[in-house]
């Protein structure tokens, strides 16, 4: 008995994995938003509920504005990641992938959106890490950049550029495909 793994099987597995990652990213973004809100408006001791509580507490005690800037950057990054996986989830669940005509505007727009989101994540990650490095140079002992999810901006920029190149390839493929459709 031979087991055949088809494209539809792979897409179903990818859809399941995308759902899992999307839910995790939404929980992460929600946790940062709720912890920031509670810390700023209800109970300042809630700052200990962040990932690296004592180190974030130092920033909060040093300057509330610095804490707000860091929290906003972390929120933006988490929300952009969740939006990215929402777009992937939407493409996979709506079944707009047409394998008979693989080059279409839906695919081009999808990859272009992912490219913009990757660039945005890279930009805010870079700004957040530079802000943390500046805080460190000012004498604040802060959490590690890894624990704050402020590393890897170069990877996000690289991904954005690769996706832009792929978008241009798909754009050319759409042109060739439409020319072939007209000649037949």
Secondary structure by P-SEA (a helix, b strand, c coil): ccccccaaaaaaaaaaaaaaaaaaaaaaaaaaaaaaaaaccccccccccccaaaaaaaaaaacaaaaaaaaaaaaaaaaaaaaaaaaaaaaaaaccccccccccaaaaaaaaaaaaaaaaaaaaaaaaaaaaaaaaaaccccccccccccccaaaaaaaaaaaaaaaaaaaaaaaaaaaaaaac
